[in-house]
Amino acid sequence: MRKVLFYVPLVAFLALTLFLLSGLFSDPRERESASLNKALPDFALADLMQPKKIWTPEKLKGETYLLNVWGTWCPTCNAELGYLAELRKQGVKIVGLYYELPRDPTFDAPFNLAVLQQDVQQKLTQQGDPYQFNMLDIKRSLSLDLGVSGAPETFIIDANGIVRAHHIGDINPMVWRSKLAPLYQQWRTP
């Protein structure tokens, strides 16, 4: 019995080491999304540039598209805008989901839609505008429902409003060719 008790700490140490090593060599961008193969969560979000226009999942049905979560504050998002604009020219439909950072009322100025619209317009003019339109997720409700952990993140949504793929990180030529283009073509409406 004493010999068995002698090995318990050793077995626990080895198990903990294996667990930590598996995390060390995993890719955090390859996290499985809980929203895959499910309908887009219900939402009603204002168009960023035309706030009186409200977008819902029903209004987005009919074509396969990329739902790109982004923000002007995000350097990686800014870097991918040019390539996304090229994809739009190739016929890829891209809808923006503007991810607003949380604000601390003690330190931050109150939210100003006009300033945000100006910033977005300036950024898209400089970098290229890939979006059909942008939805403003001011409370991050849709982002949270989709399991978004930051920006950029991109989802492929099929013509029926089903989430078919989720990519964390930027979209560049290599990512598009090797990962997203085959999935986009698979779910693209004929």
Order of alpha helices (4+ residues) and beta strands (2+ residues): alpha-beta-beta-alpha-beta-alpha-beta-alpha-beta-alpha-beta-beta-alpha
